[in-house]
């Protein structure tokens, strides 16, 4: 009883996973060593205190509400909770919890919660080793204390009786804790039995009934090849790994060496169900990949639209500008600057009143304020000096729909106004000089018709510009790339609002800045050379990458596209479109490093595998020789054991051959070529000289390589091995619907329907087909799919599995071009 209590106590205290227990009054009653390592707090600091001391201050109320709900019987399956460490760091932990009830099985006496630290598994492993060392020391100390306590109890019989009752109650309490843990806990013996399993494990996997774990869980007759639990027996150290159980759930496994009361070594295993987390991680990965593809696609579309929009805006003779709520210019194209007669550095950030005075600018500002107040689109006639324009103005809005300013697109009508004035003057002259009317009437009529045609053209142009203005405004508002204008001295005359988002600069603060002051010294020669090359050529496009310092002093990488803007033979400057590719460059560098690391790891793994395969094969050859000698020398039961040894060595050699074949499948990079199907089958059939094999194969060539023989070796060998001494095998082939259909049929025991679908999966074996490692048919499927075909199994006689099996697969004929994607 004392030993069991100690076992249960140690299980909680020294478990690698953080475990905490609080009572119904929300006071911490247990705080294991793993929790101390996680938080940096000793148990003595937190026992008797509220769990809120473990949470960040800004989330305490929310998390304490979750704690309260557990005392009402609510159970955590997988809950993510931040934990505040003693040094102020935050660690994220995934939690499971369960309530421990009083004897009435209704009142919650306490709640036990077990966590899994996901902030750094390496740190957890180091902490686990330290906990193991500390566990050994404390076990020795505890053993000495128990020995002293037992001596004292022998002197006080009455006290001993009371103490035994207390120990019994505590043992029952700890057993109840194990039974309510939201994770499985088992003991494994050296001979693969399960002497203890808690309720979680029994409910998931049933009772063992004295059977070994591989028989109990997987109906196997030998240990599982992928089991890592018994590494603990070899190393004597704890082991952490992941396992997929027979219930198709994923478990995070912690194995510890454990010594029973009789001194026999055991394995203590704790498994936490992480299926939901694994599925969530896979779903998140797929979502991230889809999102990244959409972002790249959208970015490319915006870049093309920006290039087109900027070319239109910069080269159109129509004045286009935008103002903020204070009627200050925030954007204007070259036509506006020519109209005002000032450079962008003097225009941006100022209103038209500041630039042209109240008499000219007052009506312009009044019209802009009108469209900002009403939110409508209107057309106004406005004068600037001796020039007259029609301006279509509309309000600018942000992503929330709030008005942030106005944008205007103009059409110059000076000539029309002058024509109208001239017409009026002519009419007045006609009234004064009636006698001249007949002489000039024909000329006036011609002039009027020309003016009407020009007026119609201007109205049409104004309508087109008005229709394109909405599209222009939408593109400008959603532009994400940096757009700047440079004069011939390399000074910035305009910067788009995106410089704030990407570089942290206010656009107005960059006006007048020499662009070379922002470029990395190592990239300045490249930028100067690009500009020098583009200056002589009209509308030349410059493309290069450059490092630029942002407002915080960091270097960001920009993909730059520039154009030389010329008008009437004189260079005006450059337009530059730049995209931030810093993250992409860093990702490419990281990808290159990872690829190099993976290639090196792959080469090293292949070297180790070559060494292992060579040495094990040599050892098997020597062992096979000795096994043959034993078969010649021994009689009776000993000869049977020697035969089993010889079979086991042959099986080991077969596994090595399968591993080598799988390596060849995944490392072969040669193309496919025509292969004589009949010759390949005949060659492999000769390896089974004592088997009855009939071949019905016409002259056919298929697209394949030297791995095709492996398919026939495995499938014919499968029929020979599992069909029995008198099995009859037929290999057929025919060209059907543009592909070659191959069938290997036998009259053996067949394959049940419930096994057919999973027979070609790795490590799967058909119950009616004997024993094997489950790799042969997996290799067949991998090779056939590599050739662009498919493979399946059917009953030789439809609907009668007991009359034998028929393996069928397809290949591409050699006279067809192979699929380039295969």
Secondary structure, 3 states (H helix, E strand, C coil): CHHHHHHHHHHHHCCCCCEEEEECCCCEEEECHHHHHHHCCCHHHHCCCCHHHHCCHHHHHHHHHHHHHHHCCCCCCCEEEEEECCCCCEEEEEEEEEEEECCCCCCEEEEEEEEEECCCHHHHHHHHHHHHHHHHHHHHHHHHHHHHHHHHHHHCHHHHHHHHHHHHHHHHHHHHHHHHCCCEEEEEECCCCCCEECHHHHHHHCCCCCCCHHHHHHCCCCCCCCCCCCHHHHHCCCEEEEEECCCCCEEEEEEEEEECCCCCEEEEEEEEECHHHHHHHHHHHHHHHHHHHHHHHHHHHHHHHHHHHHHHHHHCCCCEEEEECCCEEEEECHHHHHHHCCCHHHHCCCEHHHHHCHHHHHHHHHHHHHHHHHCCCEEEEEEECCEEEEEEEEEEECCCCCEEEEEEEEEECHHHHHHHHHHHHHHHHHHHCHHHHHHHHHHHHHHHHHHHHHHHHHHHHHHHHHHHHHHHHHHHHHCCCEEEEECCCCEEEEECCHHHHHHCCCHHHHCCCEHHHCECHHHHHHHHHHHHHHHCCCCCEEEEEEEEECCCCCEEEEEEEEEEEEECCEEEEEEEEEEECHHHHHHHHHHHHHHHHHHHHHHHHHHHHHHHHHHHHHHHHHHHHHHHHHHHHCCCHHHHHHHHHHHHHHHHHHHHHHHHHHHHHHHCCCCCEEEEHHHHHHHHHHHHCCCEEEEEECCCEEEECCCHHHHHHHHHHHHHHHHCCCCEEEEEEEEECCEEEEEEEECCCCCCHHHHCCCCCCCCCCHHHCCCCCCHHHHHHHHHHHCCCCEEEEEEECCEEEEEEEEEEEECECCCCCCCCC
